[in-house]
Each structure stands twice: as structure tokens, then as C-alpha cells.
Amino acid sequence: MRDLAAELAAIRAADLYRKPLCIEGTQGPVLLVGGRELLNFCSNDYLGLAADPRIADALIDAASRYGTGSGAAHLVCGHSAEHAALEEELAAFTGRPRALLFSTGYMANLGVIAALVGRGDSVFEDRLNHASLLDGGLLSGARFARYPHGDVSALAARLADAGGERLVVTDGVFSMDGDIAPLAELARCCQAHDAWLMVDDAHGFGPLGQGGRGSVAQAALGLKDVPVLVGTLGKAFGTAGAFVAGSEELIEYLIQKARTYVFTTAMPPALAAATRVSLRIVIAEGWRREHLAALIAQFRAGAQALGLRLLDSPTPIQPVLVGDAGAALAAAARLRERGILVTAIRPPTVPPGSARLRVTLSAAHTPEQVERLLAALAVALAG
Ligand SMILES: *Cc1c(COP(=O)(O)O)cnc(C)c1O
């Protein structure tokens, strides 16, 4: 039998051991951990909505009307009027004919990729795609190829000799680097090679684009350019779940074929009701995006003045490169001593030698909190 204790010891020795923190209060710019307040620069709550009282009230109110559980999968008897209304509103938000809810982004990606391609087909993925997209590609049974990050000409060369259905899959905003995929070039390349383009905009919906419509809307790409568009609801929307937006036929096909849609319990209807309120706030409160953009500019200017190694990211994901996994871990521990929570991201989440502090900013932060972060980074990364 596999020696789990020995493998755990090896993970620990390589500075790759992980365990979750236990958060005692609400999600927000200040977290309570072990009775101590920590400034939070690691959540994906980009618009500061995870603990918005209006969304929490909508959840409570809907729970009193619908109860807590959906009771079944969508195709059995778990699909409520709140799910249907949220799907219609997400379709309108994305400018697509239809949208379909999934319980998580991970499940949406597994289900969609494995429904669209299989044996005899080909799937092409950016090397830095989110794990759920890579897993979906592997699960599908299609020929699986990764192309160098953002390299559309390398992709074009591979597409030219592929057979069967061809699906190209990319993050809109890359979750560990914060940069945006070359979406317009990808769309042109896919059209030229008669390939599907699927964009997972988990980190773009909310912070980017007019009304928070994401990186695809920001690049002015429509249904023909990006026929498969995925978004998640647990990040900027502050609730949980995910959706796929696309044509009438795509959504009807996924309802028949996506196993992670068919064989799982629908999200609680109260959560769909709360997300409808969240969606309205995301669209209406442009000041959140403006404040966030100002904090991003403040952080980048301050970090550059300190000589920190930033990546070329215009988004709330602002990684500070450290390199070695142990050094990244030590820097995160020094920040924590100073009351600041930033995650060290290590392999296998990022390529070996590119361990980093993944700083994320939220509209809930104040400029003073960003100044505190910069001062602490200066000390934590000195020498
Ligand atoms: C977080 C994330 C997911 C997974 O979404 P969940 O709803 O958390 O399962 C999928 N894709 C990307 C790019 C992500 O960052």
C-alpha cells in the first residue's frame, strides 16, 4: 500500500505542504484568524460583495420562501423559477441568447469541455490555463495539446494539422499571473481554422469591461468570436456557482450532454435569488470598478518604486515574483507577522522557479490599507 506518511513528509520537506486557514468572521478586507485581525490581500472578492448586506438579506429572504435545498438535479425537479430568472439575466448580461447555471466553475469547465469534444477530436489549451480547464481537456478523451502562454502563432500551427472537432480553451484573465489573453487574435485564429473558442472569464467578470461584463466584452467580441463563455459566481459576484453563456443550441446541447450538469444537485434556489441581487449591484455600481482601478495603479506605482518584480497585469491580480518556493513561503510568513495575509503560490500551481506572492486587490480596500501592504512588502522582501 502507498506510504502516505512518507509522501506527506516529502511534501513538507520541499516547502510545498498546504493547509487551509480557518476564518472566524465575515469575508472582507480584514479577516479574523485565530482571534487576530489580518489585512486580507488574497481573496477573489474583487468588488467587495462577498459580505454585502443587501445580498445576504436576499439570501435570507429567499431561504425563507424556498427553503435551503434545491432537492434534486435541474433535470429532475431541482430547477426553480429563481434559477430560470438568473439564467435569463446572465444571458442578457453577457449579450448571449442563453446561459446555463452550474454548481461550481470547476464543474462547468469539466462538463462543457467533455461535452464538446471526445475521442478523435482535439483540444488546445494555454499552458497557464486554470487546473479545471486542463482537467476538462484530459477528461474529454480528445487529443490534448498545450500551447505556449498567449502564443497565437504556435496555436495556429497546431490547429492546422489537427483532425476532428477542434476546441481552443483559454482563461480570459489568467488566475495566477493576472494578464489578459490575446482574445481578439485567438478569435480570429479560431475562425480561420474552423475551431471553437471557449473563454473562462472567472476573474474578468466584475472587475473588467463596461458594467463588469468582463474581458470578452472589453475586447468587443461577440457570440461568433467566443461561442463558449464561462463565468464563475464565487469571485466578484460574491456568492457561489458558475454559468456558461452561448447560443440556444449550445445550451440545449449542454443540458443533454454535460455530465456535471445532469448528475449533480442544482444550487440552492436562494443562492440564485441572492446572485440576481449581486448581478444588479455589479452592473450598477461602477464606482467599485473605478476605486479598484485606482488601487491597482497605486499598488503598481508603489511596488515599482520599491523595485519589486511585478508581472504585466492590468487586473486586481498583482503577483510579486519571488522565484524559490521556500523564499516565497518565508516572505508570506513575515507578512503575516506584520498582520498581512498574502498567499505564497508555489508549484504545482505555478511552474517551478516562479513561486510568488499572489496579491489580490478588492474594491473593499482603502488606499491606506494598500500603503500598509507596500510598507510590509518592503520589509518582508528585503535581503
Ligand atoms: C476559480 C476558477 C475556477 C473554478 O471556479 P469555482 O467556482 O471556484 O469552482 C475556474 N476557472 C478559473 C479561471 C478560476 O479562476
The ligand as an SDF file (V2000), in Angstrom:
LIG
                    3D

 15 15  0  0  0  0  0  0  0  0999 V2000
  -11.7110   29.8470   -9.6140 C   0  0  0  0  0  0  0  0  0  0  0  0
  -11.6560   29.4140  -11.0320 C   0  0  0  0  0  0  0  0  0  0  0  0
  -12.4420   28.3660  -11.4930 C   0  0  0  0  0  0  0  0  0  0  0  0
  -13.2350   27.4960  -10.5510 C   0  0  0  0  0  0  0  0  0  0  0  0
  -14.4080   28.1210  -10.1770 O   0  0  0  0  0  0  0  0  0  0  0  0
  -15.1290   27.6150   -8.8460 P   0  0  0  0  0  0  0  0  0  0  0  0
  -16.4950   28.1660   -8.9430 O   0  0  0  0  0  0  0  0  0  0  0  0
  -14.3270   28.1720   -7.7230 O   0  0  0  0  0  0  0  0  0  0  0  0
  -15.0900   26.1110   -8.8800 O   0  0  0  0  0  0  0  0  0  0  0  0
  -12.4600   28.0820  -12.8310 C   0  0  0  0  0  0  0  0  0  0  0  0
  -11.6990   28.7960  -13.6910 N   0  0  0  0  0  0  0  0  0  0  0  0
  -10.8860   29.7790  -13.2870 C   0  0  0  0  0  0  0  0  0  0  0  0
  -10.0610   30.5170  -14.2840 C   0  0  0  0  0  0  0  0  0  0  0  0
  -10.8320   30.1110  -11.9380 C   0  0  0  0  0  0  0  0  0  0  0  0
  -10.0110   31.0630  -11.5200 O   0  0  0  0  0  0  0  0  0  0  0  0
  1  2  1  0
  2  3  1  0
  2 14  2  0
  3  4  1  0
  3 10  2  0
  4  5  1  0
  5  6  1  0
  6  7  2  0
  6  8  1  0
  6  9  1  0
 10 11  1  0
 11 12  2  0
 12 13  1  0
 12 14  1  0
 14 15  1  0
M  END
$$$$
